[in-house]
Amino acid sequence: WHLDAPQVGVEFYQAPVGSFPNPLRRQMEIDYSLQQTLPFPGKIGKRIRAEHGHARSGEAELKSEARRVARDVKAAYYALYLAERRRVLNARAREWAGRIIDAARRRYEVGLGAQSEVLRAQSESTRLRMDSIGLDQERLAITSDLNAMVDRDPAQPIAVADSFAPHPGGW
């Protein structure tokens, strides 16, 4: 605890203007004052308790903010994991679409399939390629957000685990 700062003052009464460079010449009255505020008994203890309450409130707010940041980082990492898994699945689907296109072409070449099958397979392959571009952009955006959260260069790559189990402690 501490007391408020003391106040010191000087007051000049009926100082003649003509004595300006030296205000003490022909001075009628000079009052000097010193004030110190002393709290009423029991107020200091109340101030201390109030400050302790503010400190506990600040600590609780800090812990809450730390939990929020940890939650946001984990959520961003899980979103990155999901985006990476979607990219892997999209790559597999494009691979299968390529095989289906080859099979449809062979069937069409020998007269067992229709040209519409080939065109349908090619359009699906094109849609998957377009989706892969969007998934790459999504992964890049999530990576830069996550890097910003942990105060790293936004372009720095982040390795994503092949699989994970959520932490048993929750958020």
mmCIF file of the C-alpha atoms, coordinates in Angstrom:
data_MODEL
# 
_entry.id   MODEL 
# 
loop_
_atom_site.group_PDB 
_atom_site.id 
_atom_site.type_symbol 
_atom_site.label_atom_id 
_atom_site.label_alt_id 
_atom_site.label_comp_id 
_atom_site.label_asym_id 
_atom_site.label_entity_id 
_atom_site.label_seq_id 
_atom_site.pdbx_PDB_ins_code 
_atom_site.Cartn_x 
_atom_site.Cartn_y 
_atom_site.Cartn_z 
_atom_site.occupancy 
_atom_site.B_iso_or_equiv 
_atom_site.pdbx_formal_charge 
_atom_site.auth_seq_id 
_atom_site.auth_comp_id 
_atom_site.auth_asym_id 
_atom_site.auth_atom_id 
_atom_site.pdbx_PDB_model_num 
ATOM 1   C CA . TRP A 1 1   ? 0.000   0.000   0.000   1.00 0.00 ? 1   TRP A CA 1 
ATOM 2   C CA . HIS A 1 2   ? 1.038   3.622   -0.358  1.00 0.00 ? 2   HIS A CA 1 
ATOM 3   C CA . LEU A 1 3   ? -0.196  7.057   0.547   1.00 0.00 ? 3   LEU A CA 1 
ATOM 4   C CA . ASP A 1 4   ? -1.125  9.641   -2.023  1.00 0.00 ? 4   ASP A CA 1 
ATOM 5   C CA . ALA A 1 5   ? 1.668   12.021  -3.014  1.00 0.00 ? 5   ALA A CA 1 
ATOM 6   C CA . PRO A 1 6   ? 1.986   15.113  -0.819  1.00 0.00 ? 6   PRO A CA 1 
ATOM 7   C CA . GLN A 1 7   ? 1.168   18.510  -2.292  1.00 0.00 ? 7   GLN A CA 1 
ATOM 8   C CA . VAL A 1 8   ? 3.398   21.544  -1.752  1.00 0.00 ? 8   VAL A CA 1 
ATOM 9   C CA . GLY A 1 9   ? 2.251   25.066  -2.530  1.00 0.00 ? 9   GLY A CA 1 
ATOM 10  C CA . VAL A 1 10  ? 3.308   28.730  -2.366  1.00 0.00 ? 10  VAL A CA 1 
ATOM 11  C CA . GLU A 1 11  ? 0.781   31.603  -2.526  1.00 0.00 ? 11  GLU A CA 1 
ATOM 12  C CA . PHE A 1 12  ? 1.611   35.270  -2.951  1.00 0.00 ? 12  PHE A CA 1 
ATOM 13  C CA . TYR A 1 13  ? -0.950  37.803  -1.662  1.00 0.00 ? 13  TYR A CA 1 
ATOM 14  C CA . GLN A 1 14  ? -1.009  41.430  -2.722  1.00 0.00 ? 14  GLN A CA 1 
ATOM 15  C CA . ALA A 1 15  ? 2.208   41.196  -4.707  1.00 0.00 ? 15  ALA A CA 1 
ATOM 16  C CA . PRO A 1 16  ? 2.861   44.508  -6.473  1.00 0.00 ? 16  PRO A CA 1 
ATOM 17  C CA . VAL A 1 17  ? 3.156   44.220  -10.227 1.00 0.00 ? 17  VAL A CA 1 
ATOM 18  C CA . GLY A 1 18  ? 5.988   46.705  -10.286 1.00 0.00 ? 18  GLY A CA 1 
ATOM 19  C CA . SER A 1 19  ? 8.199   44.312  -8.382  1.00 0.00 ? 19  SER A CA 1 
ATOM 20  C CA . PHE A 1 20  ? 7.948   41.690  -11.119 1.00 0.00 ? 20  PHE A CA 1 
ATOM 21  C CA . PRO A 1 21  ? 11.493  40.442  -11.582 1.00 0.00 ? 21  PRO A CA 1 
ATOM 22  C CA . ASN A 1 22  ? 11.772  40.006  -7.830  1.00 0.00 ? 22  ASN A CA 1 
ATOM 23  C CA . PRO A 1 23  ? 8.348   39.042  -6.421  1.00 0.00 ? 23  PRO A CA 1 
ATOM 24  C CA . LEU A 1 24  ? 9.670   38.998  -2.852  1.00 0.00 ? 24  LEU A CA 1 
ATOM 25  C CA . ARG A 1 25  ? 10.451  42.751  -2.829  1.00 0.00 ? 25  ARG A CA 1 
ATOM 26  C CA . ARG A 1 26  ? 7.728   44.766  -1.096  1.00 0.00 ? 26  ARG A CA 1 
ATOM 27  C CA . GLN A 1 27  ? 5.688   41.577  -0.654  1.00 0.00 ? 27  GLN A CA 1 
ATOM 28  C CA . MET A 1 28  ? 2.765   41.797  1.776   1.00 0.00 ? 28  MET A CA 1 
ATOM 29  C CA . GLU A 1 29  ? 2.213   38.108  2.477   1.00 0.00 ? 29  GLU A CA 1 
ATOM 30  C CA . ILE A 1 30  ? 3.617   34.726  1.379   1.00 0.00 ? 30  ILE A CA 1 
ATOM 31  C CA . ASP A 1 31  ? 1.867   31.512  2.413   1.00 0.00 ? 31  ASP A CA 1 
ATOM 32  C CA . TYR A 1 32  ? 3.601   28.142  2.191   1.00 0.00 ? 32  TYR A CA 1 
ATOM 33  C CA . SER A 1 33  ? 1.541   24.966  2.379   1.00 0.00 ? 33  SER A CA 1 
ATOM 34  C CA . LEU A 1 34  ? 2.125   21.244  2.620   1.00 0.00 ? 34  LEU A CA 1 
ATOM 35  C CA . GLN A 1 35  ? -0.777  18.786  2.357   1.00 0.00 ? 35  GLN A CA 1 
ATOM 36  C CA . GLN A 1 36  ? -0.870  15.054  2.834   1.00 0.00 ? 36  GLN A CA 1 
ATOM 37  C CA . THR A 1 37  ? -4.040  13.013  2.522   1.00 0.00 ? 37  THR A CA 1 
ATOM 38  C CA . LEU A 1 38  ? -4.304  10.386  5.225   1.00 0.00 ? 38  LEU A CA 1 
ATOM 39  C CA . PRO A 1 39  ? -6.955  7.760   4.651   1.00 0.00 ? 39  PRO A CA 1 
ATOM 40  C CA . PHE A 1 40  ? -9.648  7.094   7.197   1.00 0.00 ? 40  PHE A CA 1 
ATOM 41  C CA . PRO A 1 41  ? -8.845  4.058   9.376   1.00 0.00 ? 41  PRO A CA 1 
ATOM 42  C CA . GLY A 1 42  ? -9.771  0.845   7.564   1.00 0.00 ? 42  GLY A CA 1 
ATOM 43  C CA . LYS A 1 43  ? -9.644  2.351   4.062   1.00 0.00 ? 43  LYS A CA 1 
ATOM 44  C CA . ILE A 1 44  ? -6.143  1.080   3.341   1.00 0.00 ? 44  ILE A CA 1 
ATOM 45  C CA . GLY A 1 45  ? -7.228  -2.497  4.018   1.00 0.00 ? 45  GLY A CA 1 
ATOM 46  C CA . LYS A 1 46  ? -10.211 -2.028  1.710   1.00 0.00 ? 46  LYS A CA 1 
ATOM 47  C CA . ARG A 1 47  ? -7.952  -0.626  -1.001  1.00 0.00 ? 47  ARG A CA 1 
ATOM 48  C CA . ILE A 1 48  ? -5.625  -3.600  -0.636  1.00 0.00 ? 48  ILE A CA 1 
ATOM 49  C CA . ARG A 1 49  ? -8.530  -6.053  -0.889  1.00 0.00 ? 49  ARG A CA 1 
ATOM 50  C CA . ALA A 1 50  ? -9.880  -4.223  -3.937  1.00 0.00 ? 50  ALA A CA 1 
ATOM 51  C CA . GLU A 1 51  ? -6.482  -4.362  -5.637  1.00 0.00 ? 51  GLU A CA 1 
ATOM 52  C CA . HIS A 1 52  ? -6.182  -8.066  -4.866  1.00 0.00 ? 52  HIS A CA 1 
ATOM 53  C CA . GLY A 1 53  ? -9.606  -8.529  -6.472  1.00 0.00 ? 53  GLY A CA 1 
ATOM 54  C CA . HIS A 1 54  ? -8.431  -6.645  -9.560  1.00 0.00 ? 54  HIS A CA 1 
ATOM 55  C CA . ALA A 1 55  ? -5.310  -8.814  -9.712  1.00 0.00 ? 55  ALA A CA 1 
ATOM 56  C CA . ARG A 1 56  ? -7.360  -12.026 -9.470  1.00 0.00 ? 56  ARG A CA 1 
ATOM 57  C CA . SER A 1 57  ? -9.680  -10.719 -12.172 1.00 0.00 ? 57  SER A CA 1 
ATOM 58  C CA . GLY A 1 58  ? -6.696  -9.953  -14.410 1.00 0.00 ? 58  GLY A CA 1 
ATOM 59  C CA . GLU A 1 59  ? -5.241  -13.412 -13.828 1.00 0.00 ? 59  GLU A CA 1 
ATOM 60  C CA . ALA A 1 60  ? -8.575  -15.041 -14.678 1.00 0.00 ? 60  ALA A CA 1 
ATOM 61  C CA . GLU A 1 61  ? -8.821  -12.931 -17.827 1.00 0.00 ? 61  GLU A CA 1 
ATOM 62  C CA . LEU A 1 62  ? -5.277  -13.924 -18.800 1.00 0.00 ? 62  LEU A CA 1 
ATOM 63  C CA . LYS A 1 63  ? -6.041  -17.622 -18.306 1.00 0.00 ? 63  LYS A CA 1 
ATOM 64  C CA . SER A 1 64  ? -9.249  -17.266 -20.306 1.00 0.00 ? 64  SER A CA 1 
ATOM 65  C CA . GLU A 1 65  ? -7.376  -15.562 -23.140 1.00 0.00 ? 65  GLU A CA 1 
ATOM 66  C CA . ALA A 1 66  ? -4.693  -18.281 -23.088 1.00 0.00 ? 66  ALA A CA 1 
ATOM 67  C CA . ARG A 1 67  ? -7.393  -20.960 -23.357 1.00 0.00 ? 67  ARG A CA 1 
ATOM 68  C CA . ARG A 1 68  ? -9.054  -19.058 -26.215 1.00 0.00 ? 68  ARG A CA 1 
ATOM 69  C CA . VAL A 1 69  ? -5.769  -18.764 -28.120 1.00 0.00 ? 69  VAL A CA 1 
ATOM 70  C CA . ALA A 1 70  ? -5.005  -22.469 -27.578 1.00 0.00 ? 70  ALA A CA 1 
ATOM 71  C CA . ARG A 1 71  ? -8.509  -23.357 -28.771 1.00 0.00 ? 71  ARG A CA 1 
ATOM 72  C CA . ASP A 1 72  ? -8.159  -21.191 -31.873 1.00 0.00 ? 72  ASP A CA 1 
ATOM 73  C CA . VAL A 1 73  ? -4.743  -22.647 -32.739 1.00 0.00 ? 73  VAL A CA 1 
ATOM 74  C CA . LYS A 1 74  ? -6.022  -26.207 -32.283 1.00 0.00 ? 74  LYS A CA 1 
ATOM 75  C CA . ALA A 1 75  ? -9.124  -25.489 -34.361 1.00 0.00 ? 75  ALA A CA 1 
ATOM 76  C CA . ALA A 1 76  ? -6.959  -24.000 -37.122 1.00 0.00 ? 76  ALA A CA 1 
ATOM 77  C CA . TYR A 1 77  ? -4.637  -27.015 -37.040 1.00 0.00 ? 77  TYR A CA 1 
ATOM 78  C CA . TYR A 1 78  ? -7.596  -29.401 -37.237 1.00 0.00 ? 78  TYR A CA 1 
ATOM 79  C CA . ALA A 1 79  ? -8.953  -27.359 -40.165 1.00 0.00 ? 79  ALA A CA 1 
ATOM 80  C CA . LEU A 1 80  ? -5.532  -27.683 -41.806 1.00 0.00 ? 80  LEU A CA 1 
ATOM 81  C CA . TYR A 1 81  ? -5.594  -31.432 -41.164 1.00 0.00 ? 81  TYR A CA 1 
ATOM 82  C CA . LEU A 1 82  ? -9.065  -31.640 -42.747 1.00 0.00 ? 82  LEU A CA 1 
ATOM 83  C CA . ALA A 1 83  ? -7.968  -29.585 -45.757 1.00 0.00 ? 83  ALA A CA 1 
ATOM 84  C CA . GLU A 1 84  ? -4.934  -31.837 -46.214 1.00 0.00 ? 84  GLU A CA 1 
ATOM 85  C CA . ARG A 1 85  ? -7.081  -34.998 -46.008 1.00 0.00 ? 85  ARG A CA 1 
ATOM 86  C CA . ARG A 1 86  ? -9.478  -33.516 -48.577 1.00 0.00 ? 86  ARG A CA 1 
ATOM 87  C CA . ARG A 1 87  ? -6.524  -32.815 -50.881 1.00 0.00 ? 87  ARG A CA 1 
ATOM 88  C CA . VAL A 1 88  ? -5.344  -36.422 -50.532 1.00 0.00 ? 88  VAL A CA 1 
ATOM 89  C CA . LEU A 1 89  ? -8.828  -37.758 -51.259 1.00 0.00 ? 89  LEU A CA 1 
ATOM 90  C CA . ASN A 1 90  ? -9.163  -35.432 -54.231 1.00 0.00 ? 90  ASN A CA 1 
ATOM 91  C CA . ALA A 1 91  ? -5.825  -36.685 -55.626 1.00 0.00 ? 91  ALA A CA 1 
ATOM 92  C CA . ARG A 1 92  ? -7.023  -40.284 -55.267 1.00 0.00 ? 92  ARG A CA 1 
ATOM 93  C CA . ALA A 1 93  ? -10.318 -39.423 -56.958 1.00 0.00 ? 93  ALA A CA 1 
ATOM 94  C CA . ARG A 1 94  ? -8.445  -37.765 -59.849 1.00 0.00 ? 94  ARG A CA 1 
ATOM 95  C CA . GLU A 1 95  ? -6.312  -40.885 -60.176 1.00 0.00 ? 95  GLU A CA 1 
ATOM 96  C CA . TRP A 1 96  ? -9.435  -43.063 -60.330 1.00 0.00 ? 96  TRP A CA 1 
ATOM 97  C CA . ALA A 1 97  ? -11.069 -40.652 -62.776 1.00 0.00 ? 97  ALA A CA 1 
ATOM 98  C CA . GLY A 1 98  ? -8.037  -41.039 -65.056 1.00 0.00 ? 98  GLY A CA 1 
ATOM 99  C CA . ARG A 1 99  ? -8.415  -44.814 -64.918 1.00 0.00 ? 99  ARG A CA 1 
ATOM 100 C CA . ILE A 1 100 ? -12.133 -44.553 -65.641 1.00 0.00 ? 100 ILE A CA 1 
ATOM 101 C CA . ILE A 1 101 ? -11.433 -42.283 -68.625 1.00 0.00 ? 101 ILE A CA 1 
ATOM 102 C CA . ASP A 1 102 ? -8.925  -44.810 -69.987 1.00 0.00 ? 102 ASP A CA 1 
ATOM 103 C CA . ALA A 1 103 ? -11.404 -47.664 -69.528 1.00 0.00 ? 103 ALA A CA 1 
ATOM 104 C CA . ALA A 1 104 ? -14.230 -45.664 -71.134 1.00 0.00 ? 104 ALA A CA 1 
ATOM 105 C CA . ARG A 1 105 ? -12.003 -44.790 -74.109 1.00 0.00 ? 105 ARG A CA 1 
ATOM 106 C CA . ARG A 1 106 ? -11.025 -48.430 -74.615 1.00 0.00 ? 106 ARG A CA 1 
ATOM 107 C CA . ARG A 1 107 ? -14.664 -49.499 -74.429 1.00 0.00 ? 107 ARG A CA 1 
ATOM 108 C CA . TYR A 1 108 ? -15.561 -46.777 -76.930 1.00 0.00 ? 108 TYR A CA 1 
ATOM 109 C CA . GLU A 1 109 ? -12.699 -47.764 -79.254 1.00 0.00 ? 109 GLU A CA 1 
ATOM 110 C CA . VAL A 1 110 ? -13.845 -51.381 -79.425 1.00 0.00 ? 110 VAL A CA 1 
ATOM 111 C CA . GLY A 1 111 ? -17.476 -50.350 -79.798 1.00 0.00 ? 111 GLY A CA 1 
ATOM 112 C CA . LEU A 1 112 ? -18.732 -51.533 -76.389 1.00 0.00 ? 112 LEU A CA 1 
ATOM 113 C CA . GLY A 1 113 ? -19.232 -48.070 -74.857 1.00 0.00 ? 113 GLY A CA 1 
ATOM 114 C CA . ALA A 1 114 ? -20.806 -44.764 -75.751 1.00 0.00 ? 114 ALA A CA 1 
ATOM 115 C CA . GLN A 1 115 ? -18.975 -41.512 -76.313 1.00 0.00 ? 115 GLN A CA 1 
ATOM 116 C CA . SER A 1 116 ? -21.111 -39.950 -73.571 1.00 0.00 ? 116 SER A CA 1 
ATOM 117 C CA . GLU A 1 117 ? -19.366 -42.199 -71.014 1.00 0.00 ? 117 GLU A CA 1 
ATOM 118 C CA . VAL A 1 118 ? -15.991 -40.799 -72.052 1.00 0.00 ? 118 VAL A CA 1 
ATOM 119 C CA . LEU A 1 119 ? -17.277 -37.230 -71.974 1.00 0.00 ? 119 LEU A CA 1 
ATOM 120 C CA . ARG A 1 120 ? -18.919 -37.727 -68.564 1.00 0.00 ? 120 ARG A CA 1 
ATOM 121 C CA . ALA A 1 121 ? -15.680 -39.169 -67.142 1.00 0.00 ? 121 ALA A CA 1 
ATOM 122 C CA . GLN A 1 122 ? -13.655 -36.306 -68.606 1.00 0.00 ? 122 GLN A CA 1 
ATOM 123 C CA . SER A 1 123 ? -16.013 -33.698 -67.179 1.00 0.00 ? 123 SER A CA 1 
ATOM 124 C CA . GLU A 1 124 ? -15.778 -35.358 -63.752 1.00 0.00 ? 124 GLU A CA 1 
ATOM 125 C CA . SER A 1 125 ? -11.979 -35.319 -64.031 1.00 0.00 ? 125 SER A CA 1 
ATOM 126 C CA . THR A 1 126 ? -12.079 -31.617 -64.922 1.00 0.00 ? 126 THR A CA 1 
ATOM 127 C CA . ARG A 1 127 ? -14.356 -30.892 -61.941 1.00 0.00 ? 127 ARG A CA 1 
ATOM 128 C CA . LEU A 1 128 ? -11.929 -32.732 -59.656 1.00 0.00 ? 128 LEU A CA 1 
ATOM 129 C CA . ARG A 1 129 ? -9.000  -30.688 -61.015 1.00 0.00 ? 129 ARG A CA 1 
ATOM 130 C CA . MET A 1 130 ? -10.940 -27.472 -60.384 1.00 0.00 ? 130 MET A CA 1 
ATOM 131 C CA . ASP A 1 131 ? -11.739 -28.666 -56.851 1.00 0.00 ? 131 ASP A CA 1 
ATOM 132 C CA . SER A 1 132 ? -8.055  -29.402 -56.262 1.00 0.00 ? 132 SER A CA 1 
ATOM 133 C CA . ILE A 1 133 ? -7.184  -25.772 -57.060 1.00 0.00 ? 133 ILE A CA 1 
ATOM 134 C CA . GLY A 1 134 ? -9.736  -24.577 -54.507 1.00 0.00 ? 134 GLY A CA 1 
ATOM 135 C CA . LEU A 1 135 ? -8.437  -27.073 -51.951 1.00 0.00 ? 135 LEU A CA 1 
ATOM 136 C CA . ASP A 1 136 ? -4.859  -25.875 -52.501 1.00 0.00 ? 136 ASP A CA 1 
ATOM 137 C CA . GLN A 1 137 ? -5.976  -22.278 -51.956 1.00 0.00 ? 137 GLN A CA 1 
ATOM 138 C CA . GLU A 1 138 ? -7.910  -23.286 -48.835 1.00 0.00 ? 138 GLU A CA 1 
ATOM 139 C CA . ARG A 1 139 ? -4.860  -25.053 -47.416 1.00 0.00 ? 139 ARG A CA 1 
ATOM 140 C CA . LEU A 1 140 ? -2.678  -22.042 -48.161 1.00 0.00 ? 140 LEU A CA 1 
ATOM 141 C CA . ALA A 1 141 ? -5.143  -19.689 -46.420 1.00 0.00 ? 141 ALA A CA 1 
ATOM 142 C CA . ILE A 1 142 ? -5.411  -21.907 -43.341 1.00 0.00 ? 142 ILE A CA 1 
ATOM 143 C CA . THR A 1 143 ? -1.616  -22.279 -43.217 1.00 0.00 ? 143 THR A CA 1 
ATOM 144 C CA . SER A 1 144 ? -1.083  -18.523 -43.329 1.00 0.00 ? 144 SER A CA 1 
ATOM 145 C CA . ASP A 1 145 ? -3.762  -17.969 -40.643 1.00 0.00 ? 145 ASP A CA 1 
ATOM 146 C CA . LEU A 1 146 ? -2.190  -20.589 -38.403 1.00 0.00 ? 146 LEU A CA 1 
ATOM 147 C CA . ASN A 1 147 ? 1.282   -19.132 -38.913 1.00 0.00 ? 147 ASN A CA 1 
ATOM 148 C CA . ALA A 1 148 ? -0.060  -15.681 -38.045 1.00 0.00 ? 148 ALA A CA 1 
ATOM 149 C CA . MET A 1 149 ? -1.596  -17.062 -34.839 1.00 0.00 ? 149 MET A CA 1 
ATOM 150 C CA . VAL A 1 150 ? 1.752   -18.434 -33.690 1.00 0.00 ? 150 VAL A CA 1 
ATOM 151 C CA . ASP A 1 151 ? 3.708   -15.390 -34.937 1.00 0.00 ? 151 ASP A CA 1 
ATOM 152 C CA . ARG A 1 152 ? 5.608   -17.021 -37.790 1.00 0.00 ? 152 ARG A CA 1 
ATOM 153 C CA . ASP A 1 153 ? 6.151   -16.090 -41.407 1.00 0.00 ? 153 ASP A CA 1 
ATOM 154 C CA . PRO A 1 154 ? 2.797   -16.659 -43.200 1.00 0.00 ? 154 PRO A CA 1 
ATOM 155 C CA . ALA A 1 155 ? 4.495   -18.520 -46.066 1.00 0.00 ? 155 ALA A CA 1 
ATOM 156 C CA . GLN A 1 156 ? 6.250   -21.009 -43.791 1.00 0.00 ? 156 GLN A CA 1 
ATOM 157 C CA . PRO A 1 157 ? 4.994   -24.528 -44.511 1.00 0.00 ? 157 PRO A CA 1 
ATOM 158 C CA . ILE A 1 158 ? 3.387   -26.575 -41.750 1.00 0.00 ? 158 ILE A CA 1 
ATOM 159 C CA . ALA A 1 159 ? 3.781   -30.329 -41.610 1.00 0.00 ? 159 ALA A CA 1 
ATOM 160 C CA . VAL A 1 160 ? 0.490   -32.105 -41.073 1.00 0.00 ? 160 VAL A CA 1 
ATOM 161 C CA . ALA A 1 161 ? 0.318   -35.416 -39.246 1.00 0.00 ? 161 ALA A CA 1 
ATOM 162 C CA . ASP A 1 162 ? -0.995  -38.438 -41.112 1.00 0.00 ? 162 ASP A CA 1 
ATOM 163 C CA . SER A 1 163 ? -3.422  -39.139 -38.305 1.00 0.00 ? 163 SER A CA 1 
ATOM 164 C CA . PHE A 1 164 ? -4.119  -37.831 -34.844 1.00 0.00 ? 164 PHE A CA 1 
ATOM 165 C CA . ALA A 1 165 ? -6.261  -38.466 -31.839 1.00 0.00 ? 165 ALA A CA 1 
ATOM 166 C CA . PRO A 1 166 ? -7.752  -35.488 -30.011 1.00 0.00 ? 166 PRO A CA 1 
ATOM 167 C CA . HIS A 1 167 ? -6.035  -34.609 -26.744 1.00 0.00 ? 167 HIS A CA 1 
ATOM 168 C CA . PRO A 1 168 ? -7.950  -36.148 -23.837 1.00 0.00 ? 168 PRO A CA 1 
ATOM 169 C CA . GLY A 1 169 ? -7.773  -32.871 -21.904 1.00 0.00 ? 169 GLY A CA 1 
ATOM 170 C CA . GLY A 1 170 ? -10.152 -31.178 -24.361 1.00 0.00 ? 170 GLY A CA 1 
ATOM 171 C CA . TRP A 1 171 ? -9.583  -27.583 -25.332 1.00 0.00 ? 171 TRP A CA 1 
# 
